[in-house]
Amino acid sequence: MARVPFTLRIDERERAALEDLSRIEGRPVNQLLNEAVKSFLMRRRPTERTLEENLARLRAYRKRDPHFRRAIDAFVESEASLDDPVEGEQVEGELEEGVPKQVPHLTLRERQVLDLIREARSNREIAGQLGIDERTVKAHVGRLIRKTGAESRVELSLRAGGPAQSRIRELLGA
């Protein structure tokens, strides 16, 4: 590894202490500082170890999954927008044939999630089919519930109609 020079600003007391330690140890100040910095950087706290382990697992996954880049690109395309339709006031409304009435600001991803909710799919199934994280699905479902004024996912499913409505009514004995 190449060495990079840098300037370290310390006050007089610290400098005097380093010079004293240098005389006692019989080693140059810069060597003492290099060793101290290396020692500090090599210490890993539990959080740092966890982050490093997660990064290593992510790198290993990226090597195994040839579609990883495409999934990330799709996620960024669906999630990143300067004009976030979720921000602002809550939109109240009802669904008509699975499509929100008077709710003009559903994102493409929210429409996709809603279609899969209509098919009685679980968050895990939706995440797998759309190539997104299950937590992202939960966030989309939460936004759909807020935007439509539904009280729960079950109510959202009932309002959306489709196979989910029949299945819920069957389970409820209605």
C-alpha positions in Angstrom: 0.0 0.0 0.0 1.3 3.4 -0.9 2.0 5.9 1.8 0.4 9.2 1.7 1.8 12.2 3.6 -0.5 14.3 5.7 -0.3 17.1 8.2 -1.5 16.6 11.7 -2.2 19.7 13.8 -1.7 19.2 17.5 -1.3 21.7 20.4 2.0 22.3 22.3 1.2 20.0 25.2 0.4 17.1 22.9 3.6 17.8 20.9 5.7 17.9 24.1 4.1 14.6 25.2 4.9 12.9 21.9 8.5 14.2 22.0 8.9 12.8 25.5 7.5 9.5 24.5 9.8 9.5 21.4 12.8 10.0 23.7 11.7 7.3 26.1 10.9 4.8 23.4 13.9 5.8 21.2 11.7 6.0 18.1 10.8 8.9 15.9 7.5 10.8 16.5 6.1 10.0 13.1 6.6 6.2 13.7 4.7 6.5 17.0 1.9 8.4 15.3 1.7 5.9 12.5 1.4 3.0 14.9 -1.2 4.7 17.0 -3.3 5.5 13.9 -3.0 2.0 12.5 -3.9 0.6 15.9 -7.0 2.8 16.1 -8.1 1.9 12.6 -7.7 -1.8 13.2 -10.0 -1.8 16.2 -13.4 -2.9 15.0 -16.4 -2.2 17.1 -19.5 -4.6 16.8 -21.3 -2.1 14.5 -18.3 -1.9 12.2 -17.9 -5.7 12.1 -21.6 -6.0 11.3 -21.4 -3.5 8.5 -18.4 -5.2 7.1 -20.1 -8.6 7.2 -23.2 -7.2 5.5 -21.1 -5.6 2.8 -19.2 -8.9 2.3 -22.5 -10.8 2.0 -23.9 -8.2 -0.5 -20.7 -8.5 -2.6 -21.0 -12.2 -2.6 -24.7 -12.0 -3.6 -23.9 -9.6 -6.4 -21.4 -12.1 -7.8 -24.0 -15.0 -7.7 -27.0 -13.0 -9.1 -26.5 -11.8 -12.7 -29.7 -9.7 -12.5 -28.7 -7.8 -9.4 -27.7 -4.6 -11.3 -31.0 -4.7 -13.3 -33.0 -5.1 -10.0 -31.1 -2.1 -8.4 -31.7 0.0 -11.6 -35.4 -0.9 -11.5 -35.6 0.0 -7.8 -33.9 3.3 -8.3 -36.2 4.1 -11.3 -39.3 3.3 -9.3 -38.3 4.9 -6.1 -36.2 8.0 -6.9 -38.1 11.0 -8.0 -37.8 14.7 -7.3 -41.6 15.0 -7.4 -42.6 12.4 -4.8 -46.4 11.9 -5.0 -46.4 10.6 -1.4 -45.4 14.0 0.1 -48.1 16.5 0.9 -51.7 16.0 2.1 -53.3 12.6 2.5 -55.6 11.8 -0.4 -58.9 10.2 0.6 -60.8 8.1 -1.9 -62.4 4.8 -2.8 -61.5 2.1 -5.3 -63.7 1.3 -8.2 -62.9 -2.0 -10.0 -59.5 -2.0 -8.3 -58.6 1.5 -9.5 -58.6 4.4 -7.1 -61.3 6.9 -7.8 -60.1 10.5 -7.7 -56.6 9.5 -6.7 -54.4 10.8 -9.5 -51.1 10.3 -7.9 -50.5 6.5 -7.6 -47.0 5.6 -8.8 -46.4 2.9 -11.3 -45.0 0.7 -8.5 -48.0 1.4 -6.2 -50.3 0.3 -9.1 -48.3 -2.9 -9.5 -48.5 -3.6 -5.8 -52.2 -2.9 -5.8 -52.8 -5.3 -8.7 -50.9 -8.0 -6.8 -52.9 -7.3 -3.6 -56.0 -7.8 -5.7 -54.7 -11.3 -6.5 -54.4 -12.0 -2.7 -50.6 -12.1 -2.8 -48.5 -11.8 0.4 -45.8 -9.1 0.8 -43.2 -11.8 0.3 -44.8 -12.9 -3.0 -45.2 -9.3 -4.2 -41.5 -8.6 -3.3 -40.4 -11.7 -5.2 -42.5 -10.9 -8.3 -41.4 -7.3 -8.4 -37.8 -7.8 -7.4 -38.0 -5.5 -4.4 -37.4 -5.9 -0.7 -40.3 -7.0 1.5 -40.0 -3.8 3.6 -40.4 -1.8 0.4 -43.7 -3.7 -0.3 -44.8 -2.8 3.2 -44.1 0.8 2.6 -46.1 0.8 -0.6 -49.0 -1.0 1.0 -48.9 1.6 3.8 -49.0 4.4 1.2 -51.9 2.8 -0.6 -53.9 2.4 2.6 -53.3 6.1 3.4 -54.1 7.3 -0.1 -57.3 5.3 -0.4 -58.5 6.0 3.1 -58.7 2.3 3.9 -58.3 1.3 7.5 -56.2 -1.9 6.8 -54.8 -4.1 4.1 -57.9 -6.3 4.4 -60.1 -3.3 3.7 -57.8 -2.2 0.8 -58.2 -5.7 -0.6 -61.9 -5.6 -0.2 -62.1 -2.2 -1.9 -59.8 -3.3 -4.7 -61.9 -6.3 -5.6 -60.6 -9.2 -7.6 -59.7 -12.7 -6.4 -58.6 -11.3 -3.0 -62.1 -10.0 -2.3 -63.6 -13.4 -2.9 -60.9 -15.1 -0.8 -61.3 -12.7 2.1 -65.1 -13.0 2.1 -64.7 -16.8 2.0 -62.4 -16.7 5.1 -64.7 -14.3 6.9 -67.7 -16.4 6.2 -69.5 -13.5 4.4 
